[in-house]
Amino acid sequence: MTFLGFRGGFERSAQVPRLSWECLWGHISIEAFLNRRGTSILKEIFVSKLLKTTVLALAASAAITGAAQSAQLLQQVSLSASPDVPNKLPKLEYILKDGKYVLGKGAEQPFVKFRVKAKKMNDGRIVSYRVESQDSGKKFASAGAFYEKKIDISFKHRVRGDELNALVSAGRKICETQGDRDKVVKQLIKPGLRYKMVVRAVALARKGEDIEHRQARVSVQVICHPEEFQVKDADLTVKFDGSPFSCPVKATLTAKFKTNKPGTFKFNLYRGDGEFQSVTKTAGESGIVTFKKHYTFKKATDRKYLIAVMGHPISTQWVPMKVKCNPKTGGFQTAPKPHNN
């Protein structure tokens, strides 16, 4: 059944029969309804279809434009990274101190050699690249404002401390589980440092770009140093065998040392007049070392001694050694006669 037709405007079709339509506003004939409302409804339908068609066209256009903007314009994109000097890797050094591994200052970090490569594809031209550390988030190489079909660029970069910060905990854990108290241990952190490259190309005769990302890794060497041999403490005492006031007098000078581990050290025993004696001692597993020197004095003496450990910030205070050989006293003595002067 044909209700409506469109012919240069909106009007009622001649084929519409006289039928009644029961609707919300009561009994009304379709012919009357079309006379009153038909034109308005048709306009709404037409505008709705027109808007729908326009939206679909715009969406298709946007899809085509988006496809053009993300065109494939790059190929053979790569980033490589390797130590500038073979086997000279970035490193983290730890030293065992008082039972804990402490990160050392270490020497200057080495250079890493990078190579950036890319070729254009279709009508693309390479316009920029950059390389950054993913561990520190800092860019250290970039170039732009060129228009190339291909790039093949090599450069060197000295590893910075902030690039290694993310690996400090992992390195310490290696030392805690694999370190040795008495020898140096070397291990690797793989994959180690992380680097990222971004290359951008644009289309030659149309709108569009292509951005490619690549990554490279460099292993890091972990060096676990044993605890350095240390003399932790030194003590010096003088003990007399009997009274220091009755000659001959015997005295013993005793020095006691405490070390953190077995090892050999040297100390000087200084006398107050500037004379000194050099002594070498070796500590065992106990870490306790004792040195004794015996003296016999037959006359009054006033000396002092001090110990200083060579190569260690350890020394004692001056310790006195005084002997007074006084004549024996005791009993009664004749009093002097009084004078009447």
Secondary structure, 3 states (H helix, E strand, C coil): CCCEEECCCEEECCCCCCCEEEECCEEEEHHHHHHHHHHHHHHHHHHHHHHHHHHHHHHHHHHHHHHHHCCCCEEEEEEEEEECCCCCCCEEEEEEECCEEEECCCCCCCEEEEEEEEEECCCEEEEEEEEEECCCCCEEEEEEEEEECEEEEEEEEECCHHHHHHHHHHHHHHHHHHCCCCCCEEEEEEEEEEEEEEEEEEECCCCCEEEEEEEEEEEEEEEEECCCCCEEEEEEEEEEECCCCCCCEEEEEEEEEEECCCEEEEEEEEECCCCEEEEEEEECCCCEEEEEEEEEECCCEEEEEEEEECCCCCECCCEEEEECCCCCCCCCCCCCCCCCC
